[in-house]
Amino acid sequence: MQVMAIAVGVSAGGMLGYLWHRLVGCSTGACPIVRSPYLSVIWGALLGLSFALNR
């Protein structure tokens, strides 16, 4: 069950990170986290992992 929670947390976090990049983004290109979709997905997945592990 723990593995499933981690997988869901990482997947949901990655998707939310990508959505944040697409919907909010960074108009100047100076934002370190959301200037690249890859970085946004990685940060979102890490946040999802931390939430899943702290449940």
Secondary structure, DSSP 8 states (H G I E B T S, - for coil): -HHHHHHHHHHHHHHHHHHHHHHT--SSS--TTTSSHHHHHHHHHHHHHHHHHT-
